[in-house]
């Protein structure tokens, strides 16, 4: 995808999901991560894409979301430390797969061999 980040900070999870939906439908951007603060009362959505697409998406969400954003920003060419910070946030969303316990049928089949 592109080399820029767009941020929308908005009050409430439902408003954040609405803003993300607007951003993704408006321009060719990709959801990166989100952060919830104050028990979800303040939510930051981060998207990435080309500078023009991210700018268009952020402006559309700011104008049409169900609540007015607390803050918005576009970083056209993020510093490597900024990218690292966003990557750390995004890594929290990664689903960790635990090894599955063998089933009873699978255990019997292995013992009989």
C-alpha distance (Angstrom), angle and dihedral (degrees) to the residues before:
residue distance angle dihedral
X1 . . .
X2 3.80 . .
X3 3.73 134.5 .
X4 3.80 102.1 -114.0
X5 3.79 139.1 78.5
X6 3.78 129.5 -139.2
X7 3.79 122.9 -160.2
X8 3.79 131.0 -164.8
X9 3.79 118.9 -179.2
X10 3.78 111.9 -165.9
X11 3.78 139.1 164.1
X12 3.80 114.0 -101.6
X13 3.78 137.3 14.4
X14 3.81 94.7 -105.9
X15 3.81 91.3 52.8
X16 3.81 89.7 47.7
X17 3.80 92.4 52.5
X18 3.80 89.1 48.0
X19 3.82 90.8 50.5
X20 3.81 91.2 48.7
X21 3.80 90.7 50.2
X22 3.80 90.6 51.3
X23 3.81 91.9 48.3
X24 3.80 94.5 49.5
X25 3.80 93.5 45.8
X26 3.82 94.1 45.8
X27 3.80 101.2 51.9
X28 3.78 143.3 4.2
X29 3.81 97.1 -84.9
X30 3.77 132.1 135.8
X31 3.80 127.9 -139.9
X32 3.81 111.3 -115.4
X33 3.80 106.9 173.9
X34 3.76 146.2 -47.6
X35 3.78 135.8 -135.3
X36 3.79 126.5 -152.3
X37 3.78 120.8 -155.8
X38 3.78 131.5 179.9
X39 3.78 92.5 23.4
X40 3.79 93.7 -52.7
X41 3.77 94.9 -49.4
X42 3.81 89.4 115.9
X43 3.82 118.4 38.5
X44 3.80 129.3 -178.0
X45 3.81 117.8 -158.0
X46 3.82 118.6 -162.4
X47 3.80 123.2 -161.7
X48 3.78 131.4 174.0
X49 3.78 136.1 -151.8
X50 3.77 142.3 104.9
X51 3.80 114.7 -26.4
X52 3.80 94.0 -110.1
X53 3.81 93.5 47.1
X54 3.81 93.5 47.0
X55 3.80 91.8 47.6
X56 3.80 91.5 49.6
X57 3.81 91.7 47.4
X58 3.80 95.0 48.6
X59 3.81 92.9 46.9
X60 3.81 92.1 48.2
X61 3.80 92.4 50.0
X62 3.80 91.5 46.8
X63 3.80 90.6 51.8
X64 3.80 100.6 41.3
X65 3.83 109.3 27.0
X66 3.80 117.8 117.7
X67 3.81 89.2 -111.6
X68 3.78 131.2 34.3
X69 3.82 110.7 -103.7
X70 3.78 118.5 -112.4
X71 3.82 89.2 -143.4
X72 3.79 140.8 -6.8
X73 3.79 133.3 -169.5
X74 3.78 143.4 171.2
X75 3.80 120.3 -154.4
X76 3.79 107.7 -163.5
X77 3.79 99.7 -167.9
X78 3.81 110.0 12.0
X79 3.79 120.0 -150.8
X80 3.80 115.4 -114.5
X81 3.82 90.6 -107.7
X82 3.80 90.0 54.3
X83 3.81 89.6 50.3
X84 3.81 89.5 49.5
X85 3.80 92.1 51.5
X86 3.81 91.5 50.5
X87 3.81 90.3 46.5
X88 3.82 90.6 53.7
X89 3.79 89.4 51.9
X90 3.81 91.9 47.1
X91 3.80 91.9 48.9
X92 3.80 89.2 65.0
X93 3.81 88.4 64.9
X94 3.80 93.6 54.6
X95 3.77 110.8 111.9
X96 3.77 110.9 -123.0
X97 3.78 110.8 -143.5
X98 3.76 115.9 -146.8
X99 3.79 118.8 -152.8
X100 3.77 111.3 -97.1
X101 3.76 118.2 -116.6
X102 3.79 112.6 -117.2
X103 3.76 114.2 -98.8
X104 3.78 121.1 -121.3
X105 3.82 91.1 -110.0
X106 3.79 91.3 49.4
X107 3.81 91.6 49.4
X108 3.82 92.6 51.4
X109 3.78 92.4 48.7
X110 3.79 91.9 53.3
X111 3.82 93.4 47.9
X112 3.75 94.1 50.9
X113 3.81 93.5 55.4
